[in-house]
């Protein structure tokens, strides 16, 4: 279950309802999917064949299609990152730069862990959203954010897009460096 850490205040927010309410106040969609639907051999597997990626998409097809219909997402795929990922360090350097998109950035974590760091509204500053299997978020378009892995450096996620062209990262420059 997601945990939020507000960087400026040190506040920690836990529990589905509290996390959901906080993220809603920041314009970030949060849902939690039932990971019991994931085939057991895929629960801790981070190097996936195309067939295994399709198994994940099939297992969560109703949830994916429901989210896609509600939010106008037209495409989806699977991303799997681990120490076995070629050029992982280069990918992480790219991910770990604050940026925005002209589309929502949506992730449904099916295995492992990841952290989205999001710039909050008003004077809140940045907050970390620590995600684990079952957590689903949608960071709104034009919202400054970045993504990184947790210490275990393993994640599998469903990514949803309105249009893959809208998912291009645009660098974000802080007026004051608050990350």
Secondary structure by P-SEA (a helix, b strand, c coil): cbbbbbcccccccccaaaaaaaaaaacbbbbbcccccccccccccccccaaaaaaaaaaaaaaaaaaaaaccccbbbbbbbcccccaaaaaaaaaaccccccccbbbbbcccbbbbbbbbcccccbbbbbccccbbbbbcccccccccccccccbbbbbbbccccccbbbbbbbccccc
